[in-house]
Amino acid sequence: MIKKIIDKKQNQRSFYFDDYNHHFDNSAKKYRLNINDDRVYLLFFIFFSLILIFSIKILSTSLQGVNIKNNQVYQNQVFKPIRQDIFDRNGEPIAKNIEVFHAAIKPNLINDKKKFVLKLKLFYPDIDIEVIREKLEKNKYFYLKRNITEEERIKLWSLGEKGLLFEKTQTRIYPHRNLFSHVVGQIDMDNNGISGIEKSFDKELKLGTKPITMTLNTNLQFLIREELIKFQKVFKNIGSASILMDVNNGEILSMVSLPDFDLNKREKINDINYINRASKGLYELGSVFKTFTLAGALNEGLIKTNTEFKNLPKKISCAGRSIGEYDDKIPSSLTAEQILIRSGNIGSVRIAQKIGEKKMRVFLKNIGVLSNIEFDIEEVAEQKPIRWGKCKLATASFGHGISTTLLQLGKGYSIISNGGFYVKPTLIKKEIEERKKIRILNKEVSKKINPILRKIVSTKEGTANFANIDGFEVGGKTGTAQKSFDGIYSKNKINTFVAVFPTSKPKYILLVLLDEPKPSKDYIYHYRDGSGWKYKGTPYNTAGWTSVEIAGKIIEKIGPILAINRNDFYDNHVVKKSN
């Protein structure tokens, strides 16, 4: 019995053991199955994640920088110009970079090329279809159109052609086209400045973090250019130039030269007639030099304004050449002041002879008329060497046989009229700094010269009556000179007028130059003496009948703007007169 029980227990123990082993084997199999399932899930998850990442990347790349909403495309990226902007003194943009696109075609991505060509013809009616067809047949990547606008890009994109691609880029635009062409200058296709401010400040415009602000005033530039263009039709001149400058700090508010050109067209111009006549043109300027002659003598204390020169001959000769008066009606006895007012040649020679060759040469260099000038653009003429002698001194006294630029002429007149202080013409607006003024002329020179310049405009004996604009106290000097070609004088002329205003406290200087003007038979002159008298036709091809008339018209237009911008000038000279 006991044995049976023991055997039974042993059997149970064995059964239990066997059952335990069987249970252990099943759980191991399940465990192994679970591990295999987890690996599949993990691999699936990794594979799905990779697909998702690549899909997001592809979608992001295809839509990079743009969001489509209401059929409009908006740029997400912050626009960073590769070239800084240029502004005028009032914040008006003169040159700036904008984002544009090049529309390109990849022919192998276009399914129906005939249909595509028809679409392009509807979009661009003037396009040369044959040229497009030839390029499509070559199956090579080519540009359909460069520098298209955002609006144009969206319209092309709406054609739904996979083979129509767009390359984002930048381009330089000049909103005012021709207005600042000679001053601002051009850039080439590689974004390098090749003339004007674009060239001389190329590094600052490329690497700088701030835009460049110029001293120019867009409104003044526009008005002055309009008058020059209008009178080019009247006097048929081949070119002209004008400068408006602050006589106290040298800031140039306007610099115009005609003919000009559209900066947006990127054209290469080789015609010498397109030079910047304001700074690059080197001319004999005639009687405007007589002011320098008198100022030089006054600065040396050699004469006074009332010093009388008696028995002046109508003609003198030097080295076999005759020097005469332009007007036989000029009296033979004149004071130094009257010589300048009446623009006497012989009297100016006599004054220069008192100064002497050396002092005259030094004086003209000191005021910047005969020394090379440092300027903000490279288009500046270099002075030619001058062999001084008695005859050169004589002709230089009235502006013949000696050449300079309109810019240097303006510098010289600014120094003479502003109290004798050095001034450097500039196109770049700088931070206001308190700098000690450097006086290079006797302070009495301006006090004596400015009233004479006023009389040249305001009195009947003067040669610039057409510039006598009521309320602006204009003074100035005319200059008429024959153009010289290889030392031989022609009948063609350079007519120049320099206006200084207001003469009681000079602030501005306006220079107007006409290159080869012709008399007009039909132009009607209106005298500004209150008589209402008119005169039809140009009796003489001189500055008094051409450049002065234009300067007067310009001052009428720009005077109110200058008065508004300068309250002290407005209060002291316009309001005061009305009282």
For each residue, the residues with C-beta under 8 A, 3 or more apart:
1: 4 5
2: 5 6
3: 6 7
4: 1 7 8
5: 1 2 8 9
6: 2 3 9 10
7: 3 4 10 11
8: 4 5 11 12
9: 5 6 12 13
10: 6 7 13 14
11: 7 8 14 15
12: 8 9 15 16
13: 9 10 16 17
14: 10 11 17 18
15: 11 12 18 19
16: 12 13 19 20
17: 13 14 20 21
18: 14 15 21 22
19: 15 16 22 23
20: 16 17 23 24
21: 17 18 24 25
22: 18 19 25 26
23: 19 20 26 27
24: 20 21 27 28
25: 21 22 28 29
26: 22 23 29 30
27: 23 24 30 31
28: 24 25 31 32
29: 25 26 32 33
30: 26 27 33 34
31: 27 28 34 35
32: 28 29 35 36
33: 29 30 36 37
34: 30 31 37 38
35: 31 32 38 39
36: 32 33 39 40
37: 33 34 40 41
38: 34 35 41 42
39: 35 36 42 43
40: 36 37 43 44
41: 37 38 44 45
42: 38 39 45 46
43: 39 40 46 47
44: 40 41 47 48
45: 41 42 48 49
46: 42 43 49 50
47: 43 44 50 51
48: 44 45 51 52
49: 45 46 52 53
50: 46 47 53 54
51: 47 48 54 55
52: 48 49 55 56
53: 49 50 56 57
54: 50 51 57 58
55: 51 52 58 59
56: 52 53 59 60
57: 53 54 60 61
58: 54 55 61 62
59: 55 56 62 63
60: 56 57 63 64
61: 57 58 64
62: 58 59
63: 59 60 66 67 68
64: 60 61
65: 75 76 77 168
66: 63 73 74 75 76
67: 63 73 74 76
68: 63 71 72 73
69: 72 74
70:
71: 68 154 158
72: 68 69 154
73: 66 67 68 150 153 154 157
74: 66 67 69
75: 65 66 79 99
76: 65 66 67
77: 65
78:
79: 75 99
80:
81: 84 85 96 97 170
82: 97 170 191 206
83: 97 170 172 187 191 205 206
84: 81 204 205 206 208 209 210 211 212
85: 81 93 95 96 97 211 212
86: 93 94 95 96 184 197 205 211 212 213 214
87: 91 92 93 94 211 212 213 214
88: 91 92 94 213 214 216 217 218 221
89: 213 214 215 216 217 251 253 429
90: 217 218
91: 87 88 213
92: 87 88 218
93: 85 86 87 96 175
94: 86 87 88 174 175 176 180 184 214 216 218
95: 85 86 172 173 174 184 198 263
96: 81 85 86 93 172 173 175
97: 81 82 83 85 170 171 172 173
98: 170 171 173
99: 75 79 150 168 169 170
100: 147 148 149 150 168 169 170 171
101: 147 148 150 153 166 167 168 169
102: 143 145 146 147 148 166 167 169
103: 143 144 145 146 148 152 153 156 164 165 166
104: 141 142 143 144 164 165 166 167
105: 110 135 136 141 142 143 144 163 164 165
106: 109 110 141 163 165
107: 110 113 135 136 137 138 139 140 141 163
108: 139 163
109: 106 161 162 163
110: 105 106 107 113 116 136 161 162 163
111:
112: 115 116
113: 107 110 116 117 133 136
114: 117 118
115: 112 118 119
116: 110 112 113 119 120 136 159 161 163
117: 113 114 120 121 129 132 133 136
118: 114 115 121 122
119: 115 116 122 123 159 161
120: 116 117 123 124 127 129 132 144
121: 117 118 124 125 127 129
122: 118 119 125
123: 119 120 127 155 156 159
124: 120 121 127 145
125: 121 122
126:
127: 120 121 123 124 132
128: 131 132
129: 117 120 121 132 133
130: 133 134
131: 128 134 135
132: 117 120 127 128 129 135 136 144
133: 113 117 129 130 136 137
134: 130 131 137 138
135: 105 107 131 132 138 140 142
136: 105 107 110 113 116 117 132 133 139
137: 107 133 134
138: 107 134 135
139: 107 108 136
140: 107 135
141: 104 105 106 107
142: 104 105 135
143: 102 103 104 105 146
144: 103 104 105 120 132 164
145: 102 103 124 148
146: 102 103 143
147: 100 101 102 169 171
148: 100 101 102 103 145 152 153 156
149: 100 152 153
150: 73 99 100 101 153 154
151: 154 155
152: 103 148 149 155 156
153: 73 101 103 148 149 150 156 157 166
154: 71 72 73 150 151 157 158
155: 123 151 152 158 159
156: 103 123 148 152 153 159 164 166
157: 73 153 154 164 166
158: 71 154 155
159: 116 119 123 155 156 164
160:
161: 109 110 116 119 164
162: 109 110
163: 105 106 107 108 109 110 116
164: 103 104 105 144 156 157 159 161
165: 103 104 105 106
166: 101 102 103 104 153 156 157
167: 101 102 104
168: 65 99 100 101
169: 99 100 101 102 147
170: 81 82 83 97 98 99 100
171: 97 98 100 147
172: 83 95 96 97 187 191
173: 95 96 97 98 264
174: 94 95 177 180 184 262 263 264
175: 93 94 96
176: 94 179 180 218 222
177: 174 181 262 263 264
178: 181 225 260 261 262 263
179: 176 218 221 222 225 260
180: 94 174 176 183 184 216 221 263
181: 177 178 184 185 260 261 262 263
182: 185 196 255 256 257 260 276 278 379
183: 180 196 197 214 216 255 276 377 427
184: 86 94 95 174 180 181 196 197 198 263
185: 181 182 193 194 195 196 197 198 199 263 377 379
186: 193 194 195 196 198 263 266
187: 83 172 191 192 193 194 198 266
188: 191 192 194 266
189: 266
190:
191: 82 83 172 187 188 206
192: 187 188 202
193: 185 186 187 196 197 198 199 200 201 202 205
194: 185 186 187 188 198 199
195: 185 186 198 199 377 378 379
196: 182 183 184 185 186 193 199 200 377 379
197: 86 183 184 185 193 200 201 212 214 376 377 427 428
198: 95 184 185 186 187 193 194 195 201 202 205
199: 185 193 194 195 196 202 377 378
200: 193 196 197 376 377 378
201: 193 197 198 204 205 212 376 428
202: 192 193 198 199 205 206
203: 206 207 208
204: 84 201 207 208 212
205: 83 84 86 193 198 201 202 208 212
206: 82 83 84 191 202 203
207: 203 204
208: 84 203 204 205 212
209: 84
210: 84
211: 84 85 86 87
212: 84 85 86 87 197 201 204 205 208 428
213: 86 87 88 89 91 428 429
214: 86 87 88 89 94 183 197 427 428 429
215: 89 251 252 253 426 427 428 429
216: 88 89 94 180 183 220 221 252 253 254 255 427
217: 88 89 90 220 221 253 254 561
218: 88 90 92 94 176 179 221 222
219: 222 223 561
220: 216 217 223 224 244 253 254 558 561 562
221: 88 179 180 216 217 218 224 225 253 254 255 256
222: 176 179 218 219 225 226
223: 219 220 226 227 554 557 558 561
224: 220 221 227 228 242 244 254 256 554 557 558
225: 178 179 221 222 228 229 256 258 260
226: 222 223 229 230
227: 223 224 230 231 550 553 554 557
228: 224 225 231 232 240 242 256 258 512 550
229: 225 226 232 233 258
230: 226 227 233 234
231: 227 228 234 235 237 240 514 546 549 550 553
232: 228 229 235 236 237 240 258
233: 229 230 236
234: 230 231 520 523
235: 231 232 514 517 518 519 520 538 546
236: 232 233 517 518 520
237: 231 232 240 514 515 516 517 518
238: 273 515 516
239: 257 258 259 273 277 515 516
240: 228 231 232 237 256 257 258 277 512 513 514 515
241: 256 257 258 276 277 278 281 406 511 512 513 515
242: 224 228 254 255 256 278 510 511 512 513 554
243: 252 254 255 256 278 406 407 410 509 510 511
244: 220 224 252 253 254 255 508 509 510 558
245: 250 251 252 253 410 414 425 508 509
246: 249 250 251 252 253 507 508
247: 413 414 417 418 423 500 506 507 508 509
248: 414 418 421 423 506 507
249: 246 423
250: 245 246 411 414 423 424 425 426
251: 89 215 245 246 426 429
252: 215 216 243 244 245 246 255 425 426 427
253: 89 215 216 217 220 221 244 245 246 508
254: 216 217 220 221 224 242 243 244
255: 182 183 216 221 242 243 244 252 278 279 427
256: 182 221 224 225 228 240 241 242 243 260 278
257: 182 239 240 241 260 275 276 277 278
258: 225 228 229 232 239 240 241 277
259: 239 273 274
260: 178 179 181 182 225 256 257 274
261: 178 181 265 267 269 274
262: 174 177 178 181 265 267
263: 95 174 177 178 180 181 184 185 186 266
264: 173 174 177
265: 261 262
266: 186 187 188 189 263
267: 261 262
268:
269: 261 274
270:
271: 274
272: 275
273: 238 239 259
274: 259 260 261 269 271
275: 257 272 280 281 379
276: 182 183 241 257 279 280 281 377 379
277: 239 240 241 257 258 280 281 406 513 515
278: 182 241 242 243 255 256 257 281 405 406 407 513
279: 255 276 375 377 379 380 381 405 406 407
280: 275 276 277 379 380 381 405
281: 241 275 276 277 278 381 405 406 513 515
282: 381 383 384 403 404 405
283: 403 404 405 406 481 483 494 496 513
284: 399 400 401 402 403 481 482 483 484 494
285: 288 289 399 403 404 406 409 479 481 494 496 513
286: 289 398 399 400 479 480 481 494 496 543
287: 290 343 345 398 399 463 477 478 479 480 481 543
288: 285 291 399 409 413 477 478 479 496 497 498
289: 285 286 292 293 396 397 398 399 402 479
290: 287 293 294 339 340 343 344 348 397 398 399 477
291: 288 294 295 340 413 416 449 453 477 498
292: 289 295 296 363 364 367 369 412 416
293: 289 290 296 297 348 351 352 355 360 397 398
294: 290 291 297 298 336 339 340 348 351 449 452
295: 291 292 298 299 363 416 441 445 449
296: 292 293 299 300 352 355 359 360 363 364
297: 293 294 300 302 303 336 351 352 354 355
298: 294 295 301 302 303 304 305 442 444 445 448 449
299: 295 296 363 420 441 442 445
300: 296 297 355 359 363
301: 298 442
302: 297 298 354 355
303: 297 298 307 336 351 354
304: 298 307 336
305: 298 335 336 337 448 452
306: 335 336 337
307: 303 304 335 336
308: 333 334 335 336
309: 312 333 334 335 336 339 347 350 351
310: 332 333
311: 332 333
312: 309 332 333 334 344 346 347 350
313: 316 332 346
314: 324 325 328 332 346
315: 322 323 324 325 346
316: 313 322 323 324 346 349 394
317: 320 321 322 323
318: 321 323 390 391 394 395
319: 391
320: 317
321: 317 318 391
322: 315 316 317
323: 315 316 317 318 345 346 349 394 395
324: 314 315 316 345 346
325: 314 315 328 330 344 345 346
326: 343 345 480 542
327: 330 342 343
328: 314 325
329:
330: 325 327 334 342 344
331: 334 338 342
332: 310 311 312 313 314
333: 308 309 310 311 312
334: 308 309 312 330 331 338 339 342 344 347
335: 305 306 307 308 309 338 339
336: 294 297 303 304 305 306 307 308 309 339 340 347 351
337: 305 306 340 341 452 455
338: 331 334 335 341 342 344 347 461
339: 290 294 309 334 335 336 342 343 344 347 348 351
340: 290 291 294 336 337 343 344 348 452 456 477
341: 337 338 452 455 456 459 461 462
342: 327 330 331 334 338 339 461 463
343: 287 290 326 327 339 340 463 477 478
344: 290 312 325 330 334 338 339 340 347 348
345: 287 323 324 325 326 348 349 398
346: 312 313 314 315 316 323 324 325 349 350
347: 309 312 334 336 338 339 344 350 351
348: 290 293 294 339 340 344 345 351 352 397 398
349: 316 323 345 346 352 353 394 397 398
350: 309 312 346 347 353 354
351: 293 294 297 303 309 336 339 347 348 354 355 397
352: 293 296 297 348 349 355 360 393 394 396 397
353: 349 350 356 393 394
354: 297 302 303 350 351
355: 293 296 297 300 302 351 352 359 360 363
356: 353 359 360 393
357: 360 361 388 389 390 392 393
358: 361 362
359: 296 300 355 356 362 363
360: 293 296 352 355 356 357 363 364 393 396 397
361: 357 358 364 365 370 386 388
362: 358 359 365 366
363: 292 295 296 299 300 355 359 360 366 367
364: 292 296 360 361 367 369 370 396 412
365: 361 362 368 369 370 371
366: 362 363 440 441
367: 292 363 364 411 412 415 416 440 441
368: 365 371 373 408 411 412 415
369: 292 364 365 404 408 409 411 412
370: 361 364 365 383 386 402 404 408
371: 365 368 383
372: 380 382 383
373: 368 380 405 407 408 411 425
374: 424
375: 279 380 407 425 426 427
376: 197 200 201 426 427 428
377: 183 185 195 196 197 199 200 276 279 380 427
378: 195 199 200
379: 182 185 195 196 275 276 279 280
380: 279 280 372 373 375 377 405 407
381: 279 280 281 282 405
382: 372
383: 282 370 371 372 403 404
384: 282 403
385:
386: 361 370 392 402
387: 392
388: 357 361 392 393
389: 357 392 393
390: 318 357 393 394
391: 318 319 321 394 395 401
392: 357 386 387 388 389 395 396 401 402
393: 352 353 356 357 360 388 389 390 396 397
394: 316 318 323 349 352 353 390 391 397
395: 318 323 391 392 398 400 401 402
396: 289 352 360 364 392 393 399 400 401 402
397: 289 290 293 348 349 351 352 360 393 394
398: 286 287 289 290 293 345 348 349 395
399: 284 285 286 287 288 289 290 396 402 479 481
400: 284 286 395 396 481
401: 284 391 392 395 396
402: 284 289 370 386 392 395 396 399
403: 282 283 284 285 383 384
404: 282 283 285 369 370 383 408 409
405: 278 279 280 281 282 283 373 380 381 408 409
406: 241 243 277 278 279 281 283 285 409 410 496 511 513
407: 243 278 279 373 375 380 410 411 425
408: 368 369 370 373 404 405 411 412
409: 285 288 369 404 405 406 412 413 496 498 511
410: 243 245 406 407 413 414 425 498 509 511
411: 250 367 368 369 373 407 408 414 415 423 424 425
412: 292 364 367 368 369 408 409 415 416
413: 247 288 291 409 410 416 417 498 500 509 511
414: 245 247 248 250 410 411 417 418 423 425 509
415: 367 368 411 412 418 420 421 422 423 440 441
416: 291 292 295 367 412 413 420 441 445 446 449
417: 247 413 414 446 449 450 453 500 503 506 509
418: 247 248 414 415 421 423 446 506
419: 439 443 446
420: 299 415 416 439 440 441 442 443 445 446
421: 248 415 418 437 438 439 440
422: 415 437 438 439 440
423: 247 248 249 250 411 414 415 418
424: 250 374 411
425: 245 250 252 373 375 407 410 411 414
426: 215 250 251 252 375 376 430
427: 183 197 214 215 216 252 255 375 376 377
428: 197 201 212 213 214 215 376
429: 89 213 214 215 251
430: 426 433
431:
432:
433: 430
434:
435:
436:
437: 421 422
438: 421 422
439: 419 420 421 422 443
440: 366 367 415 420 421 422
441: 295 299 366 367 415 416 420 445 446
442: 298 299 301 420 445
443: 419 420 439 446 447
444: 298 447 448
445: 295 298 299 416 420 441 442 448 449
446: 416 417 418 419 420 441 443 449 450 506
447: 443 444 450 451
448: 298 305 444 445 451 452
449: 291 294 295 298 416 417 445 446 452 453
450: 417 446 447 453 454 475 500 503 504 506
451: 447 448 454 455 475 503
452: 294 305 337 340 341 448 449 455 456 475
453: 291 417 449 450 456 457 475 476 477 500 503
454: 450 451 457 458 473 474 475 503
455: 337 341 451 452 458 459 461 462 475
456: 340 341 452 453 459 462 463 464 475 476 477 478
457: 453 454 462 464 465 467 468 474 475 476 499
458: 454 455 462 465 468 475
459: 341 455 456 462
460: 465
461: 338 341 342 455
462: 341 455 456 457 458 459 465
463: 287 342 343 456 478 542 543 544 548
464: 456 457 467 468 476 477 478 497 499 543 544 548
465: 457 458 460 462 468 527 528 529 544 548
466: 525 527 528 544 545 548 549 551 552
467: 457 464 474 476 497 499 548 551 552 555
468: 457 458 464 465 474 528 529 552
469: 472 474 528 552 555 556 559
470: 528 577
471: 559 573 574 577
472: 469 501 502 555 559 573 574
473: 454 501 502 503 504 573
474: 454 457 467 468 469 499 500 501 502 503 552 555
475: 450 451 452 453 454 455 456 457 458 499 500 501 503
476: 453 456 457 464 467 497 498 499 500 548 551
477: 287 288 290 291 340 343 453 456 464 497 498
478: 287 288 343 456 463 464 495 496 497 542 543 544 547 548
479: 285 286 287 288 289 399 494 495 496 497 498 543
480: 286 287 326 493 494 495 496 541 542 543 544
481: 283 284 285 286 287 399 400 493 494 496
482: 284 489 490 491 492 493 494
483: 283 284 489 490 492 493 494 516
484: 284 487 488 489 490
485: 488 490
486:
487: 484
488: 484 485
489: 482 483 484
490: 482 483 484 485
491: 482
492: 482 483 516
493: 480 481 482 483 516 517 541
494: 283 284 285 286 479 480 481 482 483 513 514 515 516
495: 478 479 480 513 514 517 541 542 543 546 547
496: 283 285 286 288 406 409 478 479 480 481 511 512 513 514 543 547
497: 288 464 467 476 477 478 479 511 512 543 547 548 550 551
498: 288 291 409 410 413 476 477 479 509 510 511
499: 457 464 467 474 475 476 509 510 511 512 551 555
500: 247 413 417 450 453 474 475 476 503 506 508 509
501: 472 473 474 475 506 507 508 510 555
502: 472 473 474 505 506 507 569 572 573
503: 417 450 451 453 454 473 474 475 500 506
504: 450 473 573
505: 502 572
506: 247 248 417 418 446 450 500 501 502 503 509
507: 246 247 248 501 502 562 566 569
508: 244 245 246 247 253 500 501 562
509: 243 244 245 247 410 413 414 417 498 499 500 506
510: 242 243 244 498 499 501 551 554 555
511: 241 242 243 406 409 410 413 496 497 498 499
512: 228 240 241 242 496 497 499 547 548 550 551 554
513: 240 241 242 277 278 281 283 285 406 494 495 496 547
514: 231 235 237 240 494 495 496 517 543 546 547 550
515: 237 238 239 240 241 277 281 494
516: 237 238 239 483 492 493 494
517: 235 236 237 493 495 514 541 546 547
518: 235 236 237 541
519: 235 537 538 539 540 541 545
520: 234 235 236 523 537 538
521: 537 538
522: 536 537
523: 234 520 536 537 538
524: 534 535 536
525: 466 534 535 536 545 549
526: 532 533 534
527: 465 466 531 532 533 534 535
528: 465 466 468 469 470 552
529: 465 468 533
530:
531: 527
532: 526 527
533: 526 527 529
534: 524 525 526 527
535: 524 525 527 539
536: 522 523 524 525
537: 519 520 521 522 523
538: 235 519 520 521 523 541 545 546
539: 519 535 545
540: 519 544 545
541: 480 493 495 517 518 519 538 545 546
542: 326 463 478 480 495 545 546
543: 286 287 463 464 478 479 480 495 496 497 514 546 547 548
544: 463 464 465 466 478 480 540 547 548
545: 466 519 525 538 539 540 541 542 548 549
546: 231 235 495 514 517 538 541 542 543 549 550
547: 478 495 496 497 512 513 514 517 543 544 550 551
548: 463 464 465 466 467 476 478 497 512 543 544 545 551 552
549: 231 466 525 545 546 552 553
550: 227 228 231 497 512 514 546 547 553 554
551: 466 467 476 497 499 510 512 547 548 554 555
552: 466 467 468 469 474 528 548 549 555 556
553: 227 231 549 550 556 557
554: 223 224 227 242 510 512 550 551 557 558
555: 467 469 472 474 499 501 510 551 552 558 559
556: 469 552 553 559
557: 223 224 227 553 554
558: 220 223 224 244 554 555 561 562
559: 469 471 472 555 556 562 563
560: 563 564
561: 217 219 220 223 558 564 565
562: 220 507 508 558 559 565 566 569
563: 559 560 566 569 570 573 574
564: 560 561 570
565: 561 562
566: 507 562 563 569 570
567: 570 571
568: 571 572
569: 502 507 562 563 566 572 573 574
570: 563 564 566 567 573 574 575
571: 567 568 574 575 576
572: 502 505 568 569 575 576
573: 471 472 473 502 504 563 569 570 576 577
574: 471 472 563 569 570 571 577 578
575: 570 571 572 578 579
576: 571 572 573 579
577: 470 471 573 574
578: 574 575
579: 575 576
